[in-house]
Amino acid sequence: MILAGDRLPAIACNGVLVIGDPHVGSRRPGRRKDAVWPKAVLGKLERCVEIANGRGLAVVILGDLFDRPVETDLALKNRLVRILRSFDHRPIVNVGNHDIQHTTLTDSDSLALLGLCDVVDVVAASGPVAEFQIGTRRIGVGMTPYGQAIPTDVRGAFAGSDLQAWFTHHDIAFDAGYPGAVPPFAVEGCDVVVNGHVHKTQKAIHAGRTRWMNPGTITRGSIDLVDHVPRAWILDGGGELEAQALPYEDNVFDLTGRVVDAADGAAVAREVESAFVTLLQAESATELKRSGDGAIIRDEIEAKFAADNTSEAVRAIVRSLLSEAVERHAKA
């Protein structure tokens, strides 16, 4: 079902399993070195099924179920459908930025198909979604998809509820905010906001009555997450999150170019600057758009390496930067 102002019937459960940004996709992230992809992602979701069904939990996915708005691998989508259908409670999925081609969910997005086929309930518009009966406590839950305004007042959204929670997928400035991120703010009538989109687990922040939490992604897709521990979380009737271990491996990233042997720092810096200028010049001339895999830029840089007899350490660093630039443009 696709929810756009609709509410689900009340859900009786023992808590809510919160799953952060799975990013399911057939394309392996550039620095991951898994022999089989996306086995790691699907394995975590299968473990989430075991946790949720074993403990009688409802399920909320914080957004970015898919890594790309249109997933073309039919076999992967079928595997994902089987996993999602095996939850005792149909998952409720917020819409993340990776789930949509435009500003809102449309019929051309893969997530919309899962909602229309009742594999999951997709929240396409900001607003109240459902009430969860957890023991003797009633929890009112609302959601705001990526790119839509988070409400500043939700009083009256769930009359008689013991606690009000809201799920978001936004650039929220926790301890390590970045330019353009929104600081946590007080939401009148809201006790807990649980945010997706920010991939690292963050410390909770209070803003007035509202406690903002960010569980983090279950999929480490970029090298800045090398120290992140993928976990699912159980939201209880008091608004607390309890971490649940998921299977993962420590050494999953190719660190070439990030860890190099000691060298003359000034010499390396000069070489990197020279080689990277070539990369920036090529990128500004739109070669990345002309070749989605960065082949044109790569040829130019490799030619410069050969002409300048560039050291292997510097070559590794610049190749790393190129791979990240290509991946960034592919997601844009």
Buried (B, 14 or more C-beta within 10 A) or exposed (E): BBBEEBBBEEBEBBBBBBBBBBBBBBBBBBBBEBEEBBEBBBBBBBBBBEBBBEEEBBBBBBBBBBBBBEBEBEEBBEBBBEBBBEBEBBBBBBBBBBBBEEEBBEEEBBBBBBBEEEBBBBBBBBBBBBBBBBEEBBBBBBBBBBBBEBBEEBEEBBEEBBBBBBBBBBBBBBEEBEEEBEEBEBBEBBBBBBBBBBBBBBEBBEBEEBBBBBBBBBBBBBBEBBEBBBBBBBBBBEBBBEEBEBEBEEEBBBBBBEEBEEEEEEEBEEBBEBBBEBBEEBBEEEBBEEBEEBEBBBEBBBEBBEEEEBBEBBBBBBBBBBBBBBBEEBEE
